[in-house]
Structure formats: structure tokens, C-alpha cells
């Protein structure tokens, strides 16, 4: 395994994706069913916004402990998580919704993933900013005598 792949901590990457995917998928199923039954605007908006918001949360949680602050690492995590999400959705679409797997992989789905990639990037930037802020505060609070 390359040093870059090792630095991404693959086990942590997959665990955080699972923690993201399972609740989001279940909540989205419920919201989709409710929206189909009622055509409630709130359920539609919630269904559209829960995924990017959870990507922000999970990438913040992931990146605050990993210590990777490069754009390469951020984009790699985003692409891996999006790939896993599309793959899992394609596998689950037939048993859950009754559609062929090709409905989960199309241009519209790929375009919609751009907001999720942005969510991962935003979460990683928030984690990076928080770490720098704590370091700056620690350096300012340093009371050791100067030479």
C-alpha cells in the first residue's frame, strides 16, 4: 500500500462512510415514501438536503483526526465516498425501489453528486480551519519565557 493510501487510513475511511450511508439511506427512503404520499414540500427539501449536510458532518469528523490537509486527499476521499455511495445505491435500488440498477447510474445522478463532493470539501476545510485555530490559540496562550 502506498504511503498516500496508508495516510488516508482506509479502514477509517470505510467505517465513516458506513456511518454516513446507512442512516442517510434509511431516512431518505422514509422521506421519499412520505413525499410520494403527500407531495409535502418540506419532505422534498429535507430529502434533497440531508445527504450534502451529512457529507459535511462526516468529512469534518473524518478529517479532524486524520491530519491530511492536501487537496489531493480531500478530493480522493470525496471521490471514494461518492463511488461507494453510487455503488451501494445501484445494488440496493432493485430490492428497495424495484428499479433496474442503471437508474442509479446516469448523467443526472452524476451531476447531482457535485453538491456532495462540495459537501466533503467543505467539511474537510472546516476541520482544517478548526485545527489551525486551536494551534494558533495554543501558541498565543503559551506562557513560557521567551529567549
C-alpha positions in Angstrom: 0.0 0.0 0.0 1.4 3.4 -0.9 2.1 6.0 1.7 -0.7 8.2 0.4 -3.2 5.3 0.6 -1.9 4.5 4.1 -2.3 8.1 5.2 -5.9 8.1 4.1 -6.5 5.3 6.7 -8.7 3.0 4.5 -10.4 1.3 7.4 -11.4 4.6 9.0 -12.5 5.9 5.5 -14.9 2.9 5.0 -16.2 3.0 8.6 -17.1 6.7 8.4 -18.7 6.1 5.0 -20.9 3.3 6.5 -21.8 5.5 9.4 -22.8 8.1 6.8 -24.6 5.9 4.3 -26.8 3.7 6.5 -28.8 6.4 8.3 -28.9 8.7 5.3 -30.3 5.9 3.1 -32.9 4.9 5.6 -34.0 8.5 6.3 -34.2 9.2 2.5 -36.4 6.1 2.0 -38.8 7.3 4.6 -38.8 10.9 3.3 -39.3 9.6 -0.3 -42.3 7.5 0.7 -43.8 10.4 2.7 -43.2 12.8 -0.2 -44.8 10.4 -2.7 -47.8 10.0 -0.4 -48.3 13.7 0.5 -46.3 15.8 -2.0 -45.1 17.8 1.0 -42.6 20.4 0.1 -40.7 20.1 3.4 -40.1 16.4 2.9 -38.8 17.0 -0.6 -36.4 19.7 0.6 -35.3 17.6 3.6 -34.7 14.6 1.2 -32.5 16.8 -1.1 -30.5 18.5 1.7 -29.8 15.6 4.1 -27.1 14.0 2.0 -24.9 17.0 1.5 -25.3 18.1 5.1 -24.3 14.6 6.3 -21.3 14.6 3.9 -20.2 17.9 5.6 -20.6 16.4 9.1 -18.9 13.1 8.3 -16.0 14.7 6.4 -15.4 17.1 9.3 -15.4 14.2 11.7 -13.1 12.2 9.4 -10.6 14.9 8.6 -10.3 16.4 12.1 -8.4 13.2 13.3 -6.6 12.2 10.1 -4.4 15.2 9.7 -4.4 15.3 5.9 -4.8 18.8 4.7 -4.0 18.5 1.0 -6.4 19.0 -1.9 -5.4 15.6 -3.2 -6.5 13.9 0.0 -9.8 15.8 0.1 -10.6 15.0 -3.5 -9.6 11.4 -3.0 -11.9 11.0 0.0 -14.7 12.7 -1.9 -14.4 10.5 -5.0 -14.1 7.3 -2.9 -17.2 8.2 -0.8 -19.2 9.2 -3.9 -18.2 6.0 -5.7 -19.2 3.8 -2.7 -22.5 5.6 -2.4 -23.3 5.2 -6.1 -22.3 1.5 -5.9 -24.3 0.8 -2.8 -27.3 2.7 -4.3 -27.1 0.7 -7.5 -27.0 -2.6 -5.6 -30.0 -1.6 -3.3 -32.2 0.1 -6.0 -33.7 -3.1 -7.2 -34.7 -4.7 -3.9 -35.8 -1.4 -2.3 -37.5 0.5 -5.2 -37.9 -2.2 -7.8 -35.9 -0.4 -10.5 -33.0 -1.7 -12.6 -29.5 -0.8 -11.3 -29.0 1.5 -14.4 -31.4 4.0 -12.9 -28.9 4.7 -10.1 -26.1 5.4 -12.6 -26.8 8.1 -15.1 -25.9 11.7 -16.1 -28.5 13.2 -13.7 -27.1 11.2 -10.7 -23.5 12.1 -11.6 -24.4 15.8 -11.9 -26.2 15.6 -8.5 -23.1 14.3 -6.9 -21.2 17.6 -7.5 -23.0 19.1 -4.4 -22.0 16.0 -2.4 -18.4 16.5 -3.5 -18.7 20.1 -2.4 -20.0 18.9 1.0 -17.0 16.7 1.5 -14.6 19.5 0.6 -16.5 22.0 2.9 -16.3 19.5 5.8 -12.6 18.9 5.3 -11.9 22.6 5.1 -13.8 23.2 8.4 -11.8 20.5 10.1 -8.6 22.1 8.8 -9.6 25.6 9.8 -10.5 24.3 13.3 -7.2 22.6 13.8 -5.3 25.8 12.7 -7.4 27.9 15.0 -6.7 25.7 18.0 -2.9 25.7 17.2 -2.9 29.5 16.9 -4.7 29.8 20.2 -2.3 27.4 21.9 0.7 29.4 20.6 -0.9 32.7 21.7 -1.6 31.3 25.2 2.0 29.9 25.6 3.3 31.5 28.8 6.8 30.0 28.5 9.6 32.6 28.8 11.0 33.8 25.5 14.7 33.9 24.9 
